[in-house]
């Protein structure tokens, strides 16, 4: 294999740990190299990453253990004998040691059959040329740069290319298809056309990848500065229907009798990008990605009104649970947050387009609770019109809603409130056992406060309780 013109990269190895590893490798008569993401990011000038891959021609575990003995505190070495690898954490560094190897695969698994190999074998098995570059750590060759696949040229061209035949690369380990898209999104690179075509050809192989690994890549794509790059590539490569069919179903524009609707897939990606520019909250970005998934199953057409998507928020919120469960994502408060955001995603929009009443805002704040700011950010991100006048009007409307939220919050203290009169007091006052009457009275007090009939105040709530109880035929105890 030809080597690239660069001969040495000593600046990449300024951290003293590299020289120490090289010296220990010399003492053990091992060749060793730093390889992969650290080398790539150094050449790109990206921030220093603290997880570093070290490949050695020989026993990687011996090298890791010898390094540990030479470091202050003798940090623990985590050993994975099955794979012949070891991991060591020291201060802010996380070092993974692996013996150079070659791999072969079976069609029903992405787990390789591993045998010892040369550095060339190890570089051949790497996913992309930009991750196959290596720098020697041995004292006599310290800083020597090895780039058998011209990865540095691909860095300069901002291209994602596989070292070997891409269809074989992706068939062997289909997770690499998602990694290609993730790197393109993270680095703002283009996937080489032949490589992208191979992803489409091998797309069905993604089904053998565990849901957890798929979700890890989706998280990383969502965490990028412009997630639409990654999700657009997922759509164009035909991977999306196999991973997120609910999102893929939004693609396309229907036309009936000259009436159309917007492409809700590309609209969604605009919303995600807008949201990403103001928040790095992963689960809020998930909410932006899924906020319209209910539109595919609720799409209807009639001659008078054209296309409609009635109830898509409710249907979409139900779909969130099924999607999270299928992908083995956490069915916890994070999922419930996404559900709530999807369910409420149109509420502030509806309020903003009408006269902003106190009662509507009180209900919005009460239902959103501590997530009201997240909901407002999501709805503002949903403004994707290219008409300057409309965009200005929508933004001004949301400013009025925000102002009204602040006013109502300061005056009525609605967020997460509980009725000032609780169930225990109702039972005591009317000498009741647990039953539906208590719930009816509590709900009536809550509704009266939200509608502005009474203030969020104990004395007013108690007076209202007596009036409501009287209409229900309930009488207080004699001594009350």
C-alpha positions in Angstrom: 0.0 0.0 0.0 1.3 3.5 -0.8 1.9 5.8 2.2 0.9 9.4 2.1 3.4 12.2 1.6 3.3 13.3 5.3 6.1 11.6 7.0 5.7 12.6 10.6 3.1 14.2 12.9 5.1 14.9 16.2 2.6 17.7 17.3 -0.1 15.1 17.5 1.9 13.3 20.2 2.7 16.3 22.5 0.9 14.7 25.5 3.5 12.9 27.5 1.4 9.7 27.7 2.3 8.9 24.1 6.1 8.9 24.6 5.6 6.8 27.8 3.6 4.2 25.8 6.2 4.1 23.1 9.0 3.5 25.6 7.2 0.7 27.3 6.4 -0.8 23.9 10.1 -0.7 23.1 10.9 -2.5 26.3 8.4 -5.2 25.5 9.7 -5.4 21.9 6.2 -4.4 20.5 5.3 -2.1 17.7 2.5 0.2 18.7 0.5 3.0 17.1 -2.2 5.5 18.0 -5.0 5.1 15.4 -8.5 6.2 14.5 -10.5 9.1 15.8 -7.7 10.8 17.7 -5.5 11.0 14.6 -8.5 12.2 12.5 -9.5 14.9 14.9 -6.0 16.1 15.3 -5.7 16.6 11.6 -9.1 18.3 11.5 -8.1 20.6 14.3 -11.1 19.5 16.4 -11.0 19.6 20.2 -8.8 17.0 21.9 -10.7 13.8 22.6 -9.8 11.9 25.7 -10.6 8.4 24.4 -7.6 7.1 22.5 -7.2 3.9 20.6 -3.8 2.2 20.7 -3.1 -0.8 18.4 -0.1 -3.0 19.0 1.5 -5.9 17.1 1.5 -8.3 19.9 -0.2 -8.6 23.3 -2.2 -5.5 24.0 -3.1 -6.6 27.5 0.6 -6.9 28.5 1.2 -3.3 27.2 -1.7 -1.9 29.1 -0.6 -3.6 32.4 2.9 -2.5 32.0 1.8 1.1 31.4 -0.4 0.9 34.5 2.6 -0.1 36.6 4.5 2.9 35.4 1.8 5.5 36.2 1.1 7.1 39.6 -1.5 5.2 41.5 -1.3 2.2 39.2 -4.7 2.8 37.6 -6.9 -0.3 37.2 -6.7 -2.1 33.8 -10.1 -3.5 32.6 -9.3 -6.7 30.6 -11.5 -8.3 27.9 -9.7 -11.6 27.3 -12.2 -12.8 24.7 -11.3 -9.9 22.4 -7.7 -9.5 23.5 -8.3 -5.9 24.5 -7.7 -3.8 27.6 -8.9 -0.4 28.8 -7.1 2.0 31.2 -8.3 5.3 32.6 -5.8 7.8 33.9 -6.7 11.3 34.9 -8.7 12.7 32.0 -7.5 10.0 29.5 -9.3 6.8 28.5 -6.9 4.5 26.6 -8.1 1.4 24.8 -5.4 -1.2 23.8 -6.0 -3.7 21.1 -3.8 -6.2 19.3 -3.6 -5.7 15.5 -6.1 -8.1 14.0 -7.9 -9.2 10.9 -11.6 -10.1 10.9 -14.0 -12.3 9.0 -17.8 -12.3 9.3 -20.7 -14.6 9.0 -23.9 -13.4 7.3 -26.1 -13.5 10.4 -23.9 -11.6 12.7 -21.9 -8.4 12.9 -19.6 -10.0 15.5 -16.4 -10.9 13.7 -14.2 -13.9 13.9 -10.9 -12.4 15.0 -7.3 -13.6 14.4 -4.0 -11.9 15.0 -2.8 -9.7 12.1 -0.5 -7.1 10.9 -0.9 -3.3 11.1 -2.0 -3.5 7.4 -4.7 -6.1 8.4 -5.9 -3.8 11.2 -6.1 -0.8 8.9 -8.0 -2.8 6.3 -10.7 -3.7 8.9 -11.3 0.0 9.8 -14.7 1.5 8.7 -13.5 4.6 6.8 -10.3 5.9 5.4 -10.3 8.9 7.7 -10.3 6.4 10.7 -7.6 4.2 9.3 -4.7 6.6 9.7 -2.1 5.8 12.3 0.9 7.3 14.0 3.8 5.2 15.4 4.7 5.6 19.1 7.9 3.6 19.2 10.9 5.7 20.1 12.8 5.2 16.9 9.8 6.0 14.6 8.0 8.3 17.0 5.5 10.4 15.1 5.7 8.4 11.8 2.4 8.8 9.9 0.9 5.8 8.1 -2.0 6.6 5.7 -2.4 3.6 3.4 -5.8 4.7 2.0 -5.1 8.5 1.5 -7.4 9.3 4.4 -5.8 12.8 4.7 -6.9 13.6 1.1 -10.4 12.5 2.0 -10.3 14.8 5.0 -9.3 17.7 2.8 -12.1 16.8 0.3 -14.6 16.3 3.2 -15.5 12.8 1.9 -16.5 9.6 3.7 -14.9 6.7 1.9 -14.5 3.0 3.0 -10.9 1.5 2.9 -12.1 -1.6 0.9 -15.1 -2.4 -1.3 -18.0 -0.6 0.4 -20.6 -3.3 -0.1 -18.3 -5.8 1.6 -17.5 -3.3 4.4 -21.2 -2.6 5.1 -22.3 -6.2 4.7 -19.6 -7.4 7.2 -20.7 -4.8 9.8 -23.9 -3.0 8.9 -23.5 -0.6 11.8 -20.9 1.1 9.7 -23.7 2.4 7.5 -25.1 4.4 10.4 -21.6 5.5 11.4 -21.0 6.8 7.8 -24.1 8.9 8.1 -23.3 10.0 11.6 -19.8 11.1 10.6 -21.2 13.0 7.6 -23.5 14.8 10.0 -20.9 15.5 12.7 -18.2 16.6 10.4 -20.4 18.1 7.7 -18.8 15.8 5.1 -20.3 14.2 2.0 -20.6 10.4 1.7 -18.8 9.3 -1.4 -21.4 8.5 -4.1 -20.2 4.9 -4.5 -20.2 4.5 -0.7 -23.8 5.9 -0.5 -25.0 3.6 -3.2 -23.5 0.7 -1.3 -25.5 1.7 1.8 -28.7 1.6 -0.2 -27.7 -1.8 -1.6 -27.0 -3.2 1.8 -29.7 -1.4 3.7 -31.6 -4.6 4.8 -28.5 -5.8 6.7 -29.2 -3.1 9.3 -31.8 -5.5 10.8 -29.0 -7.6 12.4 -27.7 -4.6 14.4 -29.0 -4.4 18.0 -31.6 -1.7 18.7 -29.3 -0.3 21.4 -26.5 0.3 18.9 -28.9 1.9 16.4 -30.2 4.3 19.0 -26.7 5.3 20.1 -26.1 6.4 16.5 -29.5 8.2 16.3 -28.7 10.0 19.5 -25.3 11.2 18.1 -27.0 12.4 14.8 -29.6 14.3 16.8 -26.9 15.9 18.9 -25.2 17.4 15.8 -25.4 21.1 15.0 -27.7 20.4 12.0 -29.5 17.0 12.5 -31.2 17.4 9.1 -28.0 16.3 7.4 -28.0 12.9 9.1 -31.8 12.3 8.9 -31.8 13.5 5.3 -29.1 10.9 4.5 -31.0 8.2 6.3 -34.0 9.0 4.1 -32.0 9.2 0.9 -30.2 6.0 1.6 -33.5 4.1 2.2 -32.4 3.2 5.7 -35.0 5.3 7.4 -38.0 3.0 6.7 -36.2 0.2 8.4 -35.3 2.2 11.5 -37.9 4.9 11.9 -40.8 4.0 9.6 -43.1 6.5 11.5 -40.8 9.4 10.3 -40.3 7.9 6.8 -44.1 7.8 6.3 -44.2 11.6 6.4 -42.2 11.8 3.1 -43.9 13.0 0.0 -46.6 15.4 -1.2 -50.0 14.2 -2.3 -52.2 16.1 -4.8 -55.9 15.6 -5.2 -58.0 17.9 -7.4 -55.2 20.4 -7.5 -54.9 20.5 -3.7 -51.7 19.6 -1.9 -50.1 19.5 1.5 -46.5 20.3 2.5 -43.9 17.5 2.7 -44.1 16.8 6.4 -40.8 14.9 6.5 -38.7 17.8 5.3 -40.7 20.2 7.4 -39.9 18.1 10.4 -36.2 18.2 9.7 -36.4 22.0 9.4 -38.1 22.1 12.9 -35.4 19.9 14.3 -32.7 22.2 13.0 -34.5 25.2 14.3 -34.8 23.6 17.7 -31.1 22.5 17.7 -30.0 26.1 17.2 -31.6 27.0 20.6 -31.4 23.9 22.7 -29.1 20.9 23.2 -31.7 19.0 25.2 -31.6 15.5 23.5 -35.2 14.6 24.4 -36.5 17.9 23.3 -34.8 17.2 19.9 -36.5 13.8 19.9 -39.8 15.6 20.5 -39.1 17.9 17.5 -38.3 14.9 15.4 -41.5 13.1 16.3 -43.9 16.0 16.7 -45.7 15.3 13.4 -45.5 11.5 13.2 -49.3 11.3 13.8 -49.9 13.1 10.5 -49.4 10.0 8.3 -52.1 7.9 10.0 -54.6 10.8 10.4 -54.3 12.3 6.9 -57.7 12.8 5.3 -59.0 14.7 2.2 -62.3 16.3 1.5 -63.3 18.5 -1.5 -64.2 21.5 0.7 -61.2 21.7 3.0 -58.5 19.7 1.2 -56.1 17.8 3.4 -56.4 17.6 7.1 -54.6 15.9 10.0 -57.2 16.1 12.8 -56.0 14.7 16.1 -52.5 14.0 14.9 -51.0 15.2 18.2 -52.9 12.7 20.2 -52.2 9.9 17.8 -48.6 10.9 17.6 -48.2 10.9 21.4 -49.5 7.3 21.5 -47.1 6.3 18.7 -44.1 7.6 20.8 -44.5 4.8 23.3 -44.6 2.1 20.6 -41.6 3.6 18.9 -39.5 3.9 22.1 -40.5 0.3 23.1 -39.6 -1.1 19.6 -36.2 0.6 19.7 -35.6 -0.4 23.3 -35.3 3.2 24.4 -36.1 4.1 28.1 -39.8 4.0 28.9 -39.3 6.4 31.7 -39.7 10.2 32.3 -37.7 11.0 29.2 -40.3 9.1 27.1 -43.1 10.7 29.0 -41.6 14.1 28.3 -41.4 13.4 24.6 -45.0 12.2 24.7 -46.2 15.4 26.4 -44.4 17.6 24.0 -45.9 15.8 21.0 -49.4 15.8 22.5 -49.2 19.6 23.3 -47.2 20.6 20.3 -50.1 22.6 18.7 -51.5 24.2 21.9 -49.4 27.4 22.0 -49.9 27.7 18.2 -53.7 27.6 18.5 -53.6 30.2 21.3 -51.2 32.4 19.4 -53.6 32.6 16.4 -56.5 33.6 18.6 -57.2 36.3 21.1 -54.9 35.3 24.0 -57.3 34.7 27.0 -56.1 34.3 30.6 -58.0 31.0 31.0 -56.4 29.5 27.9 -53.0 30.5 29.1 -53.7 29.2 32.6 -54.6 25.8 31.2 -51.5 25.8 29.0 -49.2 26.5 31.9 -51.0 24.1 34.2 -50.9 21.2 31.7 -47.2 21.9 30.6 -46.0 22.4 34.2 -42.2 22.8 34.4 -41.9 22.0 30.6 -43.7 25.2 29.4 -40.4 26.7 28.2 -39.5 23.6 26.3 -42.9 23.6 24.7 -42.6 27.2 23.7 -39.2 26.5 22.1 -40.6 23.6 20.2 -43.6 25.6 18.9 -41.3 28.5 17.9 -39.1 26.1 16.0 -42.2 24.9 14.2 -42.3 28.2 12.3 -40.9 27.2 8.9 -42.7 29.5 6.5 -40.6 31.3 4.0 -43.0 34.2 3.8 -41.3 37.1 5.7 -44.7 38.7 6.6 -46.1 35.5 8.0 -42.9 34.6 9.9 -42.9 38.1 11.5 -46.6 37.7 12.5 -46.1 34.3 14.0 -43.1 35.4 16.0 -45.0 38.4 17.3 -47.9 36.2 18.2 -45.6 33.9 20.3 -44.1 37.0 22.0 -47.6 37.9 23.1 -48.2 34.4 24.4 -44.9 34.5 26.3 -45.8 37.8 27.9 -49.2 36.5 28.9 -47.6 33.4 30.4 -45.4 35.5 32.5 -48.3 37.8 33.6 -50.5 34.8 34.5 -47.7 33.0 36.3 -46.8 36.0 38.5 -50.5 36.7 39.3 -52.0 33.2 39.6 -49.1 30.9 40.5 -50.7 28.2 38.2 -47.6 26.1 37.3 -47.9 22.6 38.9 -50.4 23.9 41.4 -52.6 21.7 43.5 -56.2 22.8 44.5 -55.8 24.9 47.7 -58.3 22.6 49.4 -57.2 19.0 49.4 -59.1 15.7 49.5 -58.4 15.1 53.2 -59.9 18.4 54.2 -63.0 17.8 52.0 -63.5 14.4 53.7 -63.1 16.0 57.1 -65.5 18.9 56.4 -68.3 16.8 55.0 -67.6 13.6 57.0 -67.1 11.6 53.8 -65.4 8.3 53.1 -63.2 8.0 50.0 -65.4 8.2 46.9 -66.2 10.1 43.8 -67.6 13.2 45.6 -64.1 14.1 46.7 -62.8 13.9 43.2 -65.7 16.0 41.8 -65.2 18.7 44.3 -61.4 18.9 43.8 -61.9 19.0 40.0 -64.5 21.7 40.3 -62.2 23.9 42.4 -59.3 23.3 39.9 -61.6 24.3 37.0 -62.9 27.4 38.7 -59.3 28.6 39.3 -58.3 27.8 35.7 -61.3 29.6 34.3 -60.6 32.6 36.5 -63.9 32.3 38.5 -61.8 32.3 41.7 -58.2 33.1 42.6 -55.7 30.4 43.5 -56.4 31.2 47.1 -57.3 29.1 50.1 -60.2 31.2 51.4 -61.8 31.7 48.0 -61.4 28.0 47.2 -63.0 27.0 50.4 -66.0 29.3 49.9 -66.4 27.9 46.4 -66.2 24.3 47.8 -69.2 25.0 50.1 -71.2 26.4 47.3 -70.4 23.5 45.0 -71.1 20.9 47.8 -74.5 22.5 48.4 -75.5 22.0 44.8 -74.4 18.3 45.1 -76.6 17.9 48.2 -73.7 17.6 50.6 -73.8 19.1 54.0 -70.9 20.0 56.3 -70.6 18.6 59.8 -72.4 20.7 62.4 -69.2 21.8 64.0 -67.6 23.3 60.8 
